[in-house]
Amino acid sequence: MRINKIYAAVLACLAFGSSLTWAQGTCGTWTTSKIQNCDGYDYELWNQNNKGTVSQKITGGKSNPNGGTFEATWNGTENILTRAGKKWGSNSTTTPKNAGNISIEFEATWTSGDNVKMLGIYGWAYYPSGSNPTKAENGQSTSFTNQIEYYIIQDRGSYNAASGGTNSKKYGSGTIDGIVYDFYIADRINQPDLSGGNGNFKQYFSVPQSTSSHRQKGTVSVSKHFEAWEKAGMKYMDCRLYEVAMKVESYTGSATGKGSANVTKNILTIGGTPSTDYSLTTNVSPTGAGTVTASPSTATYAPNASVQITATPNTGWKFVGWTGDATGSTSPTTVTMTKALTVTAKFELVSGEGTDNLIKDGDFTSSSVIAESGASWMLGQGTNWGSSAATSTVTGGIVTIDVTTIGTETYQPQLVQYSLGLEKDMSYKLTFNAKAATARKIEATFQQSSDPWATYASKEFDLTTTETPYEFVFRMDSATDLASQFAFNFGQATGAVSISDVKLVYSSGTTSISRNVANGSIVFVSLMGRNLSILPIEGTPLQVKLVDVNGKVKTNFKVENTSPVSLSGLSAGRYYVEISGKGVKQTTAIMLK
């Protein structure tokens, strides 16, 4: 997010915020970019391109019982960053494994009208030798330096730098200090780094999942974030630490920034062991199906404490049981805190479909929802997409992709959305409206967002020149992937394709409504236990085939009325119901249990 200069001094002090009598340091007030150790804390003021006026008053140090405190004001700035903490420097041998417990107790008041603003823990680290990343978060081969810039956000503005970063990818989530955080990695390409020049490097983020968890005071268990990143697949525990600091950052991109901050407590502790109290992490599966509450509700619990947990389903869902460190299907239930516990409440749809759209900006409210980075959608075309060429325009909630050159693969070019969570054994229903300038095919795919790019589900659709609703029901049979990708693939032909109202919802997997591609009439397909019912269009007999996932026809029959057909002779698993008749051609997925 900023230019950062090398600070190579290796300080010996490993614990700040002592109980010694406070004495004012000699660092005073700074008005230009500067790095200096003041009474045991490493302070830094950075003002991008030296725009406007800035002031940072050093008010703390290790002699201050409130630690590395400071005050700052800025006006007419592009990007201002002010912080205080510990710098091990570029020659550091300290890692999260050998540093001991790291925590920061903080309190601050701040205000800013800038576009991007963050209050929280900040620093840099270095990957171990030979471990530099070789791929961007979108899977493209890219060379990266060994540097990591990291953020543990406590308060921010409306812009979420974690999810909005270049190729931002969510790796998971977890509860730390009583706050549910999402964990992200983003790419910084040809941006200022610790070398004093520009380079490619990774950004790590912990960001509160809910804005209601934003705070301006509290304790941050920094080491627990490092451990959670490692468990989520974000390599960190063997990385050399360059620094850890309490930071205020405010960015506007033009010389119009204005704001102030007063960090009145910044007690950094490094060394020793973490608290012996245990954390309780509660999850809901699938996301949005319900809630879990704990009583008593605290950030941590004493050893052997009893905690009552209650699962409450949202409308249309039912609670079916606990997994993780809780078992059974009773709610509420009680767990005993003999260690850090993680419990997950599992829910199922009662019937029909969920109401929450898992696709971001599927209503295409403006052209800003499609961009190379920082947006919900990306149009993949050009060199990295088989030299394909396409443009996108958004008008009235409809996105039009005009393909002028197809790529070397059938998925090139593509309109793609990253960081889509798909959970094992859940059924999903994709719906959208589409038409083409001339009749053609497109493909919808759900797959891994990195090598080996395994496909979870895909389907081709026949588009006509008339806007038509389409749907695709599938079950996630693979392991849960909270960072999958969804894409519309346009490599079958050139020409314009218009898409609108893209939705992905949870499905009970028992009932599906599909539309006739030819004329928009509706064929109802329902499965109750092992009895399949199909409502034929009046006066139109339908031919039905059941095909397994390997494409083998298991049975076929003709439907002329609504009498159910028994499927008791088939093995459990996913099947496709292929329906054809006069003016009718559709496929619907079902799951036999």
C-alpha positions, 0 to 999 in steps of 0.5 A: 500500500505504500513505499517503505524504506529499509531500516536495518538496525537490529534492536535488542529490546524484546518487550515494550510498555514497561511500568517505568516512570514516563519520561518524554523522549527527545524525538519531538514532532516530525513534519517530513518522512522519517524513521527513528528509534525513540525510547525503545520504539521504532517510529515512522512517518511517511508522506507519499510524494511529500504532498500537503502538510503532515505532523507526527508528534512522538508522545511515547516510548518504553518509559511510557506505561502506555507504550509507543503513543503518538499523534498525527495530523495531515492535510492536502496529502495523497497517502499518509502513514504513521506507525510505531513498533519494532523493526528487526530489519532486513538482516532479521533472523527472528521468525514467528516460531522463535519470537515468542508471543507477540501482542499489542494492546492499543487505543486510538481515536482517528478521523479521515475523509479519505477513500482508503483508511486503516487502523491496525497492525502492520509490518513486513516479513521475508519468505525463507530462502527458496520459497518465493511464490511463482504464481499470482493468486489468479494462477498466472505464472509470475515471479515474486520477491521474498517480501510479504507486506501484512495487515491485521485490520482493526478499523477501516473505511468503506473500502476493504483493501483485503478483498479489493486487492489485486487478484485478492483470494480468500484463504479462510476465516477464524475467530481471534480475540473474539472477532471473526476475521477473513484471511486474504492474500493479494498480489502487488505487481511492480509496486514500491517495496523494501528494496527502495525500488519496485517489485512484485510481492504478496500482501497478507490480510486479516480483516474483520468479517463484519464491520460491527467488529471494527474497534479502536481499542483492545488487544490484538494477539498478533501471534495467533494471526500468524498461526491462523494464516499458516493453518489456512495455507498462507505460509508464514511461521518460518518467515523472517520478521522485518517489523511489527507495528501499530499503524494509521494509514489514510490514502486518497490518490490525490492531494486532498487528504485530511485527517487526524489520529491520536494513538493513546495506547500502543503496548507491544509485548514480544516474548514469553508464552501466550495466555493459558486461556482458550479460544472458542471458534464457532462456524456455520455451514453452509455460510448464512444458514444460521447463527451460533451463540456462546454463553458466556460470550467472551474472547477466551475461557479459563481451562475447564470452563463450561460453555453453552453453545446454541445453533439457531437456523435462519428461515428455511433452514434446519439445524442437523448437528455439530461437527468439530469439537462438539458432537450430536444434534442437540441445541443447545449443548455444552462444551468444556474448554480443555483446549482451544475448540472449534465447533461447526453447526451444520444446517440443511434447507427444509425445502426449495432454495436459499434466498442469499445470492452467493454471487457478488454483483450478479445484477451488474449495477455499473461498469465498475463491478468488472475490472482487472483488480479490485472488483467482483468480476474480471474479464480474462482476455489477452496474452494470459488467456490464449491471446483472446480478445474481448470487451465488456460493457454494462447497461441497465443491469446487463453485461455484454461481452463482445468476443473478437478473438477466441483463445487457444482453449475453449474457456478463453476469453472468460468472465470470472469471479474469484473467492467463491465459497463452495461447501462439500455435500451442498447443492447449488442452483445457478440461474441467469438470463442470456442471449447472443447476437447469433445463436451459439454456446457458452459454458459455466464452470465452477473450479479451483482457482489455482493449479491443478484447476480441478473442475467441480461442475460445468455445463454448456448452454445453447443461447439464442437471439432472444433473452432466455432464463437458464439454470444449472443445479449441481452438488459439491462432491469435492472437499470444501473450497472457500476460494473457488472460482466461477466463470462464463466461458466464451471460447466457442465462438466470436460475437456478442453475448449479453448476460444479466441477473446471475444468481447462485443459491443453496438448493435442497437438491430435491426440486428443480424448475427448468425452462424450455430453451425453445419457447420459454414454457416450463417443465417441472421436475421433482424428486421425493425420496426415490420417486421422480415426477415430471409435469409434461407440457399439455399435449406434449409427450416427453422422452426422459433419460437418466444419465450418470456422471460418466455419461452412461444412460441408466434408464429411459422412459416416456412421460405423458402424465404426472404419475411418479416413476420409481428409481429404486433400482439405481445406486445413490449418487448424482444423475442428470435428467435429460428431457426432450420433446416437441420444442423441449430440450433441458437437463436437470441434475438430481441427487439420489440418497 
